[in-house]
């Protein structure tokens, strides 16, 4: 009897662990804008700079709305999209870069977090497996470069009760640099995206 109770407790803990979104670059789906800014030196740097000098981005990039969009998103507790990579040109050096990627907030909570990790799939996959477990699905996309050479880029999806992870290998054609993009999305946001995709679907498809 005691053994069965112990096993039941272990299964319960495992199920709860699988339902909780894991951290990715120190961030977790569902965290507040304020918490994100506490952790992210990148966005904190941009927010501070925009508050000191709202025209900084306009002078450097000709984008008149970047600082306004960022400060409005922070002021409204993240009702708008904040794209971290949109502000990377303001960095003073690589040491300031938390990650290259993108984030989305909805209702003041982090709903999408995408991170680009430099390296090849075979090198990074063990880390993905360790963090997310066995993928729900695995596949690959066949590609062909300008010289006619064919190659495949792996991808995998982890579907969990409260979140979904999508990861795939990609390559920057100009430099032939391989990277793996990892995106973690809140389950509620995933359902919204599915509805939006269905609404846009061509009725002739």
Secondary structure, DSSP 8 states (H G I E B T S, - for coil): -HHHHHHHHHHHHHHHHHHS---BTTB-TT-BHHHHHHH-HHHHHHHHHHHH-TTHHHHHH--SSHHHHHHHHHHTTS-SEE-GGGGGGG-SSGGG-S-EEEEEEETTEEEEEEEEEES-HHHHHHHHHHHH-S-SEEEEEEEE-TTS-EEEEEEEEEE-SSEEEEEEEEEETTTTEEEEEEEEEEHHHHHHHHHHHHHHS-TT-
